[in-house]
Every structure is written in structure tokens, then in C-alpha cells.
Amino acid sequence: MSFEIHPWKVVETGLDKERMRLSESLTSTGNGYMGMRGNFEEDYTDDTHLGTYIGGVWFPDKTRVGWWKNGYPLYFGKVINAVRLNGIHVEVDGETLDLNTAQVEAFYRELDMQNGLFLRRFTVRTAGGSVQVEAERFVSLAQKELLAVRYRLTPDYDAHVVMRPYLDANVRNLDSNYEETFWDMLEEEETEDALALLTKTKENPFGTPRFAVSAAMSCWADGLEMAGRRLGRGYVETRYEGDGAAGEDVVMEKYALCFTSRDYDEKVLSTLSLKAAARAREVGYDALRDAHTAAWRDRWAGCDVTIQGDDAAQQGIRFCIFMLLQTYTGVDTRLNIGPKGFTGEKYGGVTYWDTEAYCLPFYLATAGQAVARELLVYRYNQLDKAIENAAKLGFRDGAALYPMVTVNGEECHNEWEITFEEIHRNGAVAYAIFNYIRYTGDTAYLADCGLEVLLSVARFWAQRITWSGARRKYVMLGVTGPNEYENNVDNNWYTSYIACWSMRYAAEAARWVRENRPADYARICAKRRFDETAETKRWLEIADGMYFGEDRELGIFLQQDGYLDKEQILAGDLDPAERPINQRWSWDRILRSCLIKQADVLQGLYFFGDDFDLDTVRRNFRFYEARTVHESSLSPCVHAILAARIGDLDKAYELYLRTARLDLDDYNREVREGCHVTSMAGSWLSVVEGFGGMRVRDGVLSFDPQLPAAWESLSFKVNFRDRVLTVRITRNAVEVANEGAPVELEIRGVRRLIADKVIMNCEL
């Protein structure tokens, strides 16, 4: 199997059964409401991961085990595999078309990222001759509930053809225990024009809502006659049959629509889906396709990145942007961004700190202030749940601990070193508020929502931090930093730094709201029982007296206590056969090594770069990058940005390719489980903040660009305070075009008021 380098497509030539799940992940399609892996329409009896997922439809899988302790979550929330929408059973001369058993003479699979289309072409040899198939489908960006399929079969001889398009709710998750299912089958219905089935998540003991899903299909076949229908338990199909003449096309069009009780009353779901399926057939495939591709053109117009001279780099960044665009649209504020999007089930399809730390800046700059604000409101709406989560662990007085993993605000992750110790996620939520306001200037958000979150987070840190009589300093004990190859450590530098920063920022935010929005300030004080004088004094006392590990001889911050006691081996000295170490080494060996999974100290230097001089960043980068194995998808992007900042363009380029092509080249040998969607926002950051040098200082957007040797030019668009800016960088000039009111920008250290366009000649 080979994947071609193409600026707008992911193209596979040849059928590789050993890597089928990988290919399915890479060719996943979605629209923010639902999505599916790149599975076949026809049957395939070898290894495959059939996956269709609907945003916000989940199930609380019970997790209580023998070593359950107080404070553990009661369940693990997970996205569940939904109704299979695209399936078509195909028979030619009585033989089932199955690419596992068929004699395949040619195979082509394509993801068209520019238009959001999934296409396959293949040729099989049967007893009677040769049969060509072309199958195209899309998950509509114009009508969120719609999947449309056009399936074209062309025999080179007179053949008897049967096609049976179907919907099937008898599905399981890949990680199901003992073949468990998560759906109750309620009813199957038919009208003259369509078939539908209604299913509902099973009863559960945790009081979470049950979700009902109705899926309907309407089909049309050119060259075949409808020969009957079948309605079974959670399964419906229509049978089309006829004789296909040599060289003549047999064409099936299938329109499947999916509605849920998250949006509509359960009583009307079946009727709604049946009518919608019939309407889709009336409109027709070509018109629906045109509306879908037009929506994709509009989406790309505001966020495309163009790299000239390096097709591998170009394909990588567009693949990342495409996956982000089809995962989250901002239309439904109840949804967030799962680490795998709609491409797989690992991580349960739930919300992590990835959203605040990596994804928010992408949506700020490409989707606008309103969409980004909703990502913050998502956390504000779950604040009371975060306070409940903290209370379960013994915190009090309105302290909040945001969950590491959630779908509804409750913690639903049951690994103690993550659930209890990876608490830096609280700081990421606070930092996202700061980052949003810094970029948009929307200080009003502090009074509307932000201050309540910030003071609750600060209360948590003030209770979680300990006074050390021996050190005469405040310390942070028993945590796991971003480097998850270290558990239960003391004084993780990043966690301590972001905790102190959060408390200072909360105090600053409280002062701003008091001075500028006194009515809101009074409301918040009453609602959250906030005593500004006493509480902020305590926060600042802790922040000023915090212990931070440092090695003065090396000139570095210590990742945590005892880090230099470890054997200081370098990632580059490892035998390639032992990589990735998380698939080769025991956990005990990993924990005792100095090797780092992802940016930890460097995560702090990325977030708070203005707090440190360039030499400090350079020393820490060179020390820690050499010990980092980048076995988290979130790692290489941070390193790429910092490498660009310190002028190490070769390293920045190397790490950019690793983040942008992480899935396309399967660096960590796990793409079969799904793509790393949230880290793809980091790939965008490595281009725009790394090579583009984009930063915000004192409300002014600045660019200090650099170009890797392999690139002829770089251009990208950002939406900054209602202006759409197009930035183009070449070897001898930086060009910025402004669509909107005049705006002051800083380009390579020079501030200018830009009305429409400016070109600054300079040597890069």
C-alpha cells in the first residue's frame, strides 16, 4: 500500500489488508454533528473497524473495580458506535462482493479534503468477467443529519446484480466487554418512499439521560428494480435486483439521515427522519453534493494555509485543518472536541485539556470570536460539576477541579495518576480565558462568566498547595505533569508555575470586574461567597512563596524533584527497535527513566514565553528536547514553536513534519485506533505561531516570520478582532492584506497601521 503526496488529497493505491484500520482512520469524514470512518459500503470480512459516531450521544460504561477507592468516578463516559448508515450488500451472479475474498485487480481510495468527499474505485474479477465499482459518499456540511452515497457498478459482461442498501443498529464498540451492546431496539417503520428504525441507549444506573436515535433511508437504483423490503429487529433493508448489460452502469443512490432526542422530541423522530430521507431523494445526489462542496469552499476560504515548495508539508497541514473543521463547527454549544474526533473510539470521544491548551487558538483565528467563546462557555456551564468533582476529593468552599475526561462535567476517567494527579488541566482552563481575552479584547467575558471559573480554580490551588516547614516554601506534592511518563512526583515545575499564574490572574480579574462591572461583581460575590480581600491576599502569598526547582549550573528549571537523579540517557541514543517505548518497555522501566513523553517544562515556556528571556528558553529547550521521545501527539508542536523562536529552523522543520504528518506517516504506530485530532490544532500553531511568528502583545498582533529552507513561501489567514488578515511570507518580503477596519500590527518589530495592504521588504 502507498499513500501519495498530494496537496489536497489523501490517496491510497492498492489494497493492503494488514493496514485496513489505518486507512479507515485516515479517510474518516464528518461534519461536527456526526462522522464515520472510511469503511466500505459493501461487505468486508477481514479485519475492519466499522465506526459511525454522533456528537453528544454517549453511554456511561461502569468502571468500579476491585481496587476502587473513595473519589474514583463511578463510570467511564464513552462515545458509542451508532447506526451503520452507509452499508450496501452487493451480489454479482449470486456471489457476494467482498474485497477480502474477491480477486481484486485494482484498488483506489481517496479523501478529497478540498470538497469533503470520500471516493473508492476498484476492479474485481468474477467467474463471468470483470466488474468495476466506483463509490462516492459525503457526510453533508450543508445538512448535518445527511449521509449521501452514490454506488456505481459496471460489469464488462451481462451480469445479474443484487443491491441491498440497509441500516443496522445492531452494532458494538470496538472495546465492548463480552460483546455487550449499548442500544435497545424500539421499532422499525416504512413508508412508500423510505425505511426507518428507532433505537435508544440502554438503561444505566447513573441517572444520565438516555439518547434516542432514528435513522431513515431512501434509495434509488438505475438499472435495477425494487424487489422487496425487510424489517428486522434494529435492521431495515431494501432489495434491488436486475440484469446489468455489458458496459452499462448500474447506479445506486442512498440517502440516510439521522436524528436524535438531543435535538427533537423522541415521539417525532421516526416521522421526521422518514420525511427528511424522502426529501433528500427528491432533491437528488448532484444538488446535495453541490451544496456540500460549496459549504466546504466557504469553510476553507477563511483558514487555508498554503506552503509552496514542499508538498509533504502542504498535505500535512491541510489534513490537520480538514480534520479539525469536520470535528467541531461551533454550531452546537453542548459539544466539544474529542481527541479522536469522529475517527475512532479511543479516549471515549470525550473532552480533555487539549481543547483549552491547543484547539482554542485555532478556532479563535479561523472561526472567529463567537465560536471560540462557546468553547469557554462550555466549561462555565460545567463549573458546578467541577466544584462537585473537587468536593469528592475533599476540597471545599467552592474550589473547582475540572475533570481530566468528561462529557457532561463529571469526571469519568478511572486511572488514579490521571484522575487525581494530572491537575494541571485546571490551569489550562484558566489560561484559555486569558488567551481568549488577550486575542479578542473581550474583557467583558470576565464579568459574564470568566471570573467565576477563575476564582473557583484559584480556590482549588490554594487548598492543594502545601506549606513546607523544611523548605520554608510552598510546595506541590503528588502530581503528574504533562509528561505522563512520571507519576506521583513532587514539585512538577509546570504544574506549580501554572497554579501560581492562575491565582495571580484570578486576583487581577477580580479587581477588573470590581472596578469596571460593579453590579456583576456584587452578583458574583454573593453567588460564589467571594471575599476578595482575604482570598486574593492568600493566593498572592502562596504564589510569591512557591518553591520552583532549578539547576543553576545547567541553567534549567527542574521538571520535578529528583529528575537529575535519573540516568540521563538521550532519546537519540535509543535503539530504533525499542521505539515507541510505550509499546516496548514495561511501565516500571519507563517511570524510572528520564525520558519524557511530551513537553512539560517546555509547555510552560510556550504558554508563558514573555516571562523568560531567550537564553533561558534556549537552555531549557536543548536540555529537555534531547530527552523527549514525542510519544504524545501533543508534543512535537510545542517543540516546533520553541525551536523556531530560538532560531533553530532545522529542528523546527523536523518537528513540524512530525506533528503535521503524525497520522499520515503513522509515527507512533497507532493510527489504526483513530487520528489525533486535537493535536492537529498544534500543527496549525507550529505554522502560524512557529514559522509565522504570530503573537499578541499589549493588544497588538505581531508577526516575526521565518521560513524553513525547503519552503518557497508560506501564507495563511487569521481573523483578529473582526479583521481577516492574509499573511504571505517569502524569502525577501512579508505581505499582510487586511479585510476590515484599519488595524495596528507589528511586523518584524515595526508597528504599522494597516488599512488594506502592506508589504515589508526584508531578508528571511
N, C-alpha and C positions, 0 to 999 in steps of 0.2 A: 504494500500500500504506500502511496505517496500523496502528500499534500502540496499543492502547487503554491508558489508565492504569487499572489495577485493582490493589487491594491484595494479591491472592493469585494473579493470573494474568498471563501474557503472551499477549495476544490479537492476532491478525492478521486483519484483514478485507480481503479482496481478494487476488488472486494477482499478485504483482509478480515477473516472471521475471528482471528485472535485478538483484534483490536476493535471489535464491533462497538463495545460500550464507549470507548474513547471517541469514536466517530460520532456516535449518537449525542454525546455531550457537546461536542464542538459545533454541531449543526442544530442545536436547540433553537426554538423560536417562541416568542411570547409578545405580550402587549401591555404588561403591567397588571392586567386582570387575571390572565391565565397564560399558560405556556406548556410546551411539550418538548420532549427530547426528539432527536432526529431519527425516530423509528420508522420502519417500513409500514406501508398500508397493507400489503399482502402478508401472508403468514411467514414466519421465520422461526424455525425450530431449534436453532443453535443458541448460544449464549447471547442474551439481549437484556436490556433493562427498559421495559415499557414504562413510560412515565408521562402522565398528564397531571398538571397541578393548577389549583385555583387559589389565588391570593386570599389569605384570611380564613380559609377553610382548613381546620386542623383538628387534632384529636389529642387529649391528654393521656398519654401512654403511662401506665402506672410504673413507678420506679422504686418503690420501697423494697429494700433488700435486707439480707441478714445483718449487715453492718450499718444499718440506718441509725443515725444519731439525731438528737434534737437540733432543729434548724434546717435539716435537709428538706428540699422541696418534696411535695407529695407525688409529683408526676413530672414527666418529661414531655413538654408540648412538642408536637411534630406535625409538619405538613403531611397530608396523606394523599396517596395516589387516587386520582379521581377517575371519572368515567372515561373509558377509551373512546375517543371521538373519531379518529381517522381510519379505523380498520375497514378493510375490504377483503373478504375471502375471494380468491380468484382461481378458477379451474379452466384448463385448456384441454379439450378432448378427454375429460374425466380425470385429468391429473392435476393435483393441487399445485399451484405456483408457490414454490418455497425456495428461496435463494440459498438455503442450506443444502438442499438435496438436488436442486436443478443443476444442469450443466450450463454454467454461466460463461458466456463468450466475451462479454464486455460489461463494464460497470462504471458508472459515473455518478457522483453525489456532489451537490453544490449548495452552499449557503450564499445567497446574494444579499450582502449586507446593505447595499445601497437601497434596495427595494423591499427588503424583508421577506424574501421568497426562498422556499426550500424546494429543490428540484433533484430528481433522480432520473437517469436513463440507464437502461440495461438491456442486454440481449441474452436470451436463453435458447438452448437447443432442445427441442422436444422430439418425440418419435416421428411426428409429421413434418418437422422442419424447424424454421427459426421464428422466434417471436420477439418483437421489440416492444419495450414498455417505456413510456415517459409519464412520470408522476410529479405534479407540482401542487404545492399547498401553501397556505399562509394563515397565520393567526392574525386576524384583522386589527390594524391600528385605528381604523375608522369606525368599527363597530365591535366593541370589546368582547361581546359574547360569541363572536362568529369564528368558526374554522371553515375554510373552503378548500376542497380538493378537486383537482382535475386529473383523471387517470385515463391514459390513452394506451391502448394495446393494439399492435399491428402485426398479424401473422403474415408470413410470406407464402402461405398455403391456405386452403379452405379449412377452417378450424371451427369446432364447436366451443363456444365461450360461455362461461357462467361467472357472474359477478354478484357477490352478496355483501353489500355495504351494511355495516352493523354499528350498534352502540352496545358497550358492555360495561356494566358497573361491578362485575364480579372480579375485582382487582385487589391486589395486595401490595403492600410496601415491600421494598427490597429487604428491609431489615425486620420484617414481621417475625414474631416469635411463634413457633409451632403452627405456621400457616394461618395465623389469625387474620381476620379481616376487620375493617373499621366501618362497614356500611350495612345498614338494614335496607332490604329491597321493599319498596312500598307498592308501586303499581307500574304497569305498562299501558300505554294508550296509543290509539291510532285515529287518524282522520284520513280523508281521501288523499291528502297531499303530504302527510308526514307521519312519523312514528316518534314516540317519546317514552322515556322512562323516568321515574321519580325514585330517588334514594335518599337516605338520611343517615347521618353518623349515628353509631350505636350509643346506647345509654352508657353513661360513665358516672363514677361515684364522686366527681369533684365539683359538680354544680356548674360546670361550664356549659354554654349553650350548645345545643345540637344544631347542625347545619344540614338543611335540605338542599338537594341539587336536582334540577330537572334538565335533562338533555334531550334534544329533539333533532331529527334529521329529515331532510327532504332530498331526494335523489332524482337524477335524470340520466338516461343512457341512450346514446345514439348507436343504433345497430343491434340493440337487444330489446326484447320485450319483457315487461314485468311478469313474473311467473309465480308470484305469491309472496306472502309475508309470514314472519314467525315472531311471536311474542312469548318470551320465556321469563323466568324469574331474574330480573335485573338485566335482561338481554332482549334486544329487538333487532330484526334484520329484514331487508327486502331482497328478493331474489330476482335477478335479471338474467335472461338466457337467450341464446340465439346463435346463428351461424355467421362467422366473420369471413368474408371473402378475402382471397389472397391480395395483399397490398392495401386493403381497406382498413381504416381506423375504426376501432370500437372505443367509444369515449364515454366514461362515467364522470358525472359531476355530483359531488356530495357536499351538502351544506349542513353543518352540525352547529347547534347553538346551545349554550349552557347558561342557565340562570340559577341563582342561589337565594336562599332565605336571608342572606346578609343584606340583600337589596330589595326584596319583594316579599309580600305575604306568601307563606307556603301554600295557601289554598289556590293561588292563581298561577303557580309556577308552571305546571304542565300545560295549561291553556296558553300561557304567554310563550312558552318555548315552541309549541306546535305552530302557532301563528307566525312567529318570527322565522322559523325554518321554511315555512311555505312562502313567506315574503322574499326571503333570500333567493329561493329558486326562481321566483318571478323576476327579480332584478337581474339575475344571471351572473355567471362567473366573471366575465370580462369586466362588467361595470363595477362589481365588488372589488375586483383586483385593482382596477384603476383608482378607486377611492383609497384603497390601502396604500398603494405605491405613492400616491400624491401626499398622503399623510407622512410617509417616511421622508419624502423630499423636503417637506416643511420642517421636519424634526432635524434633519441633517443640516439644513441651512443655518441653524443657529449654533452649531457645535462642532462642525467638521475640523479636523486637523490635517493639514497637507504637508507631507515631507517629500521633497524632491531629491532624487539620487539614491534612495535606499528603500526598495520595495518591501523588504522584510520588516523594516521599522514601520513603514506605512501600513502594511497589512495588520501588524500587531496593534497599533493604536486604534485603528478603525474597528477591529474586532472587539477591543475593550469597550469603546464607546457604544457600539451596537448592543452589546450585552447589557450595559447599564441602561440604555434607552428603553429596551424591551422588558426590563425588570421593574422599573419604577417610573411612573409618569407624573405623580403628584395629584392625580385626579381624585383618588380615594385616600383621605387623610387617616383612615384607620390602618392603612398598610405601611410597611416599611421595607427594608432591603435585606433579604436573606443572603448569607454568604455564597450560596449556590444559585440564587435566583430561581428560575424555573428549569434548571438543567439537571437536578438530581436531588436526592433526599438527605445527603449527609448534612449534619448540623441542624437537621429538623426544619429547615426553612424559616428560622426564627431570627429575631433581631439581636445583634451583638453591638459592641462598641465600635465596630467597623464603620457604622453609619456616621457617627459623630466625628470620628478621627479622620476618615478618608473620603467618605461619599459626599458629605455636606458641601465641601468646597466645589466639587464638580457640579452639583446641581445649582449652587449659588451662581456660578459663572455661565452655565449653559441653559438653565431652565428659568432663572430669574428669582427675585426675592420672594415672591408668594409661595412658590413650590418649596424653596429651602426653609421658609418659615414654618411650613407644615411639618417638616421633619423635627423641628424643635417642639412644636405644639404636641406632636405625638408623645414626647417624653413628659411634657407638662401634664397632659391628660392622664398619665400613669403615675403622677407624683405620689398620690395617696397609697397606691400599691407599693411604691418604693419605700415609703415610710413603714408600711406593714412588713415588708421584707426585712428591714433593719430591726424592727421590733422583735421578730422571730429569733434574731441573733443576740438580743439583749440590749439593743440601743433604745434610746428613749427621747422624750421631749421633741418629737418631730424630726429626728435625724432620719435621713433617707439613704438607702443603699439601692441604687438601680441594679436590676438583675443583669447577670452576665448573659443570660439567654432568656428570651421571653417572646410571647405572642400577645399577651394581654396585660403586661405589667407585673405579673407574678414571676418569681424565679422558677425556672423549670430545667435546671441543669444540676446533675447529681454527682459531680466529681468534686470532692471536698477542696482540692487545691485550686480549683477554679471558682466554685460557688462562694467559698468563704474567704479566699485569699487574693484572688485576682481583682482586687478592689480599685485598681487604677481606672477602671471603667467609669467610676463616679466622676473622676477628674475630666474624662473625655466629654461627658455630658455638659459640665461647666464650661470647658474650653470651647465647645461648639457654640454656646451662647455668645461668648466673647468674639469668636471668629466670625459669626454671623453679623454682629453689630459692627465690628471693625470693617467688614466688607461693605455692608449696606448703609451704615449710618443710622439704622433704625433703633435708636436708643429707647424709643417708646416701648419696645418689647420687654425691657426690664420691668416696667410698671405693669404691663399687661400680663405677663407670665413669668419672665426670667428670674426676677428676684426671689420668688417663692421657691424655685428649684435651687437657686444658688445658696440661699440660707439653709435649706434642708441638707444640702450636700456638705456645707461648711460645718453644720452641727455634727454630722457623721464623723468628719475628720477630727474634730476637736475631741470626740469621745474615743476614737480609735487609736489616737496617738498617745504614747506613754511617756511620763517623765522618768528619766534615768538618773538616780542619785549618784551612780558611779561616774557617769559621763558629765553630769551637770548640764544635760541637754535633753531635749525631747527626741524620742526615737519612734520608729515604726517597726513593730515586731510581727513576724509570722505572716509574710505576704508572698505573693507570686507576682513578679513584674511581667511586662510584655514578653520577656524571654521565658517561655514556659518550660524550658529545659532546666530551670531552677525552681524548686518548690519550697515553701515554708522558710524563706530567708528573712534576715533582719536588715532593715535599713536599705531596702532597694532604692537607689538614688532617684530613679524616675518617679516612683510612687510617692516618695517623700516630697519631691520637688513640686509635682502637680497638686499634691494635697495642700502645701503651703500657698502655692499660687491661687488655688481655689478659694481659700479662706480670705486672702487679701482682696481678691476680685469681688467676693461676696460683700465685704465691708465697703468697698468702693461703690458697688452697685446700690447698696442700701443708702449711702449718702446721696447719690444722684437722684434716686426716687424721692427721698425725703425733701430735697431741695427743689425738684422740678415737677413732681407729681404728688403733692401732699395728700390729696384725697385718697389716691391709690396706696400711698404709704400707710395711712391710717387703717385702710381696709386690710392690708397685708399684715400689719402688726396685730390687729385683732384676730384675724383668721388663723395666723400661724403662731400667735403668742410670742411675738418677737420683741425682745428688749435689746435695742441696738447698742446702747452704751455698754452694757455688761457683756453681751455676746461678742461684739466686734473687738472689744478690748482683749478678751480671751483668745480669739482667733489670731490676732496680731502678735500677742505674746508668744503663742506656740510657734507661729511662722518665724518670728525673729530668733527664737531659741532652738530651732531644729538642728539636729545633727546630720551632716552630709559627709559621707566617706570620700576620701581624696588621697591620692598618692602624689605627693609633691615632687618626688624625684622623677616620676614618669610624666607628671603634669596632667593627670587624668582624674576623672571622677570614678569612684569605685562603684561598680554595678550593685554590689551589696557587700556586707561584711564577709570577710574571708575569701573573696573572689581570687585574690592573688595567691592564696594558699594552694589553689588547684594547679595541677601540671599544665603549664602554659603551652599547649600544642596549638598549632595553627590549622585552620580549615584547609589551606592549600597543601598541607603535608599529609592529609588523609589519603589512603588508597581509594581511588575512584570506585573500586568494587564494594567499598563499605558505605557508599552514599546511595540514597539518603540514610543517615544514621538512624532515623526513627523507624526505618524498616529493616535495619541490620543489627543494631545494638540492643542490649537489654536496657530497661529503663534505669536500673541502678547504675549502669555504666555511663549513661547519658547524664544523670544527675551529678555524678562525681567529676565529670569533665568540665573544662572551661568553655566548651563550645556553646555558641549562642544561636537560638532558633531564629530570632528576628531582632530588629532594632529595639534596644532597651534604653540605655543611656542616650543613644543617638536619637531615639524617639523624642526625648526631652529637648535635645539640642535642635531638632527640627521644629518642634512647636514653639520653643522659646528662644529662637536664634538671636533675637535682638538683645537678649540678656548677656550674651557672651561674645568675646572678640573672636576674630577669625582664627587666630593661632590656637585658642582653646578648642574650637571646633575641629581644627585640623589634627591636633594631637589625639583627641578622643576618637576621631573617625579612623585614623590609621591604626590605632591600637585595637579597637573593637571590631572594625570591619574584617580584619585579618582573622578573627576568631568566630566569625559568623558564618553559619552553614546555609542560611537563607531557606530553611525548610518550612517557613511560614510564607504564604503568598503575600503577606503584608510587609515583608522585609525589604526586598530589593528596591522598592520605590523610594523609601526614606533614604536609603544609602545613595541612590542615584541623585537625589536632590542635593544632599550634602556634598557629594563628590563634585557636582557642578559648582556649588558655592565656593569650594576651596580651590577650584581651578583644575581639578583632576578630571579632564574631559574623557580620557580613555576609560577610566574606571566608571565614570557616569554613563558612558555609552554602553559599556558591558552590562551594567546593572539595569539600564533602561531596557535593553533587549530581553534581559531575563524577566523583567516584570511585564512588559508588553506582550511577549511571546511565551509566557509561563505555561499557558494551556496549549497553545498551538504546537509548541515543541515538547510539551509534557515533561518539563524539567523535574518535577517531583514525583513522577510516575504514579499519579493518582487521578488523572482527568477522567478516567472511566467512571468515577463517582460523581462527576459534575464539574463545571467550570468555577473558577474562583472569582465570582462576580464583584464582590465588594472591593477586593484588592485591585480590580481594574480601574477604579477611580484613582488609585495611587499611580497607575501607569499614566493617566492623564496629568496628574500632578507632576510627575517626573518630567514631562514635556513642558508644561506651561510654567511651573514654578522652578523646575530644574534648568532646562535649556533656555526657556523664555525669561527666566529670572524675575517672574512676577511676584510682587509682594505689596502689602498695603502698610504704609507708614503715615501716621497722623492724618488719616483720612484720604491720603493721596495714593493712587495706584502707580506703581513704578515697575519698570522693566529694565533688567540688566542682562541682556541675552548673550548666549554663546552657542556656537554650532559645532557639533561633532564633525570630525574630519570626513566622515562618509556622507554627510548631508550637503546638498547644494543650497537648499533653503528650507525654512520652516514657516508655516503660517497657521494661525488659529484665531478663533473668535471668543470673546468673553463679554458677558453682559455685566456692566458695572454701573450701578445706580441709574438704571434706565437708559444707559447708553450702550449700544452694541459696538464694540471695538474690534476691528480686524487688524491683527498684528502680523506683519510679514518681515522675516529676518533673512537676510542674505549675507554673503561674505563681506560686503562693503556698505551695507545700509540697514537701517531699521525703519520700517514704514508703518504708521498707525493711521487707520481710517476710522472716523467717528460718525456713527449714525445716531444723532440725538443732540441734545443741548451741549454747548461748549463745556469741556471738562479739563481740569488741570491734571496733567500726567508728569511723571518723572521718567525720563529715558536716559539711561546711562549717566545718571547723576545730574542731569539738567532738567529743570522743571519748565514746562510749557503749557500754555492754554491752547487746547486743540479744538478748533471749531469743526473742521471736516477732515483734513488730512495733513500729516506732517511726515517728511522724510528726513531722517538724520543720517548723514554720511559718516561712516566710521568703519574701521577695520576690526573684524572679529577674529 
